[in-house]
Amino acid sequence: MTSLRVFPADKPLSGRVEIPSDKSISHRALITAALANGPSRLRRFSYGEDNVKTLGVLRALGVQIEDDTQGTIIVEGVGLDGLKEATIDLDCGNSGTTMRLMCGVLSAQPFHSRMIGDISLSARPMKRVAEPLGMRGAFIRGRHHPTKDGDITAPLDVGPLPLGKRLNELEYRLPIASAQVKSALLLSGLFASGPTVLFEPLLSRDHTERMLQAIGVPIHTVGTSVRLDPPASSSALNAFDIELPGDLSAAAFPLVAAALVESSSVTTMHTGTNPSRTGLIDILKSLGAHYVLAPRGSILNEPLGEIMVKQQPLRACLIGGEMATRAIDEIPIVCALAARARGTTEIADVSELRVKESDRLATMASVLREFGVECEERPDGLIIEGRPEGPLKAARVTSHGDHRIAMTAAILGLVADGPTDIDDTECIATSFPGFAATLRTMGARLEEFS
């Protein structure tokens, strides 16, 4: 088991840093490229483990993919009718995005697929995607969830759809905002006999809508609703060339480090700034952080820019509603901001975090307490009493196999009163393979050990 030792920062952090390509966009780019007509080129692919799992699943389904191992991927699209039955189980590893999005694609195929995952993924709920897909005629069967009565989890058996049959049209209201469920239903809609109309209570990230629209799919959005009409032919999706934007969820870690360490200033380059993902920016503003967002154009309907953060005192605030939804993956590192803000920060409306790689609310509450930060756990959030003066208490914590918990603990360690040890940090490669190296370029001191 690999561990990470983080030493307190003894000087300001600084620099202009590259960050991994956006994990959410990369999943969707791989899948849509596989279903497009002809070769698509994906540049700045970052080889996070979750994205590599999606790549492997597509290869197992007969999609030819060239990889120069330097970040350029060429996907030979097979069209909507070109996937082949896999001869092996489709291993999604720890990637819930891979499993849920591919459920949407595979539910429309005339062959059977079996999707498996690691221990963590095999405990995550899948009824939320299987049930609405079943409403449009898909067949998905899973293992009874060990703790959630009436739910299912991986392994999942998907399909086959009877030969010559198509999925039904669908109108569906999502009970909670979920980009993964929404994307699975939209992808299944590419194969349906009629329109897919979805309504969310709040707007979740909209990468799927933007990408499908950019490559010619009839899709329209109004507020939190979206309508997709199936393409006119199986070869209607246009191949594309994309330089993948940097992942704002990854950028959050060096940016928050700069917000916490005295006199620091850090800029992340080529960062995706999709409005459905910029809840972190709104949270920085609400906490009184100093930041500058400089637009740098767009790629396939995805805006990007540079984000600079300078350290200055933070103040507590309320984080909930749409702002929290748009920062759902960043909530663990937001807890680090709250830990150094003056006053009591309340984080609400994020019960979805209880069914991620770990129960992120319970795990973050435990991590904060180890660093000497008072924290109250609520069913849908946390109440955090900030400690803006003096260092935090050095800690030894475990990641619980959760990459965002591991990286958040590392950032907290930069403002502790001694070395902090984080156990089980192999998981960081899930989304940010160069995390430790990036922090070192900014001036931080970290050591990896076994």
Buried (B, 14 or more C-beta within 10 A) or exposed (E): EBBBBBBBBEEBBBBEBBBBBBBBBBBBBBBBBBBBBBBBBBBBBBBBBBBBBBBBBBBBBBBEBEBEEEBBBBBBBBBBEBBEBBEEEBBBBBBBBBBBBBBBBBBBBBBBBBBBBBEBBBBBBBBBBBBBBBBBBBBBEBBEBEEBEEBBBBBBBBBBBEEEEBBEBBEBEBEBBBBBBBBBBBBBBBBBEBBBBBEBEBBBBBBBBBBBBBBBBBBEBEEBEBBBBBBEEBBBBBBBEBBBBBBBBBBBBBBBBBBBBEEBBBBBBBBBBBEBBBBBBBBBEBBBBBBEBEEBEBBBBBBBBBBBBBBEEBBBBEBBEBBBBBBBBBBBBBBBBBBBBBBBBBBBBBEBBBBBBBBBBBBBBBBBBBBBBEBEBBEBBBBBBBBEEEBBBBBEBBBBBBBBBBBBBBBBBBBBEEBBBBBBBBBBBBBBBBBBEBBEBBBBBBEEEE
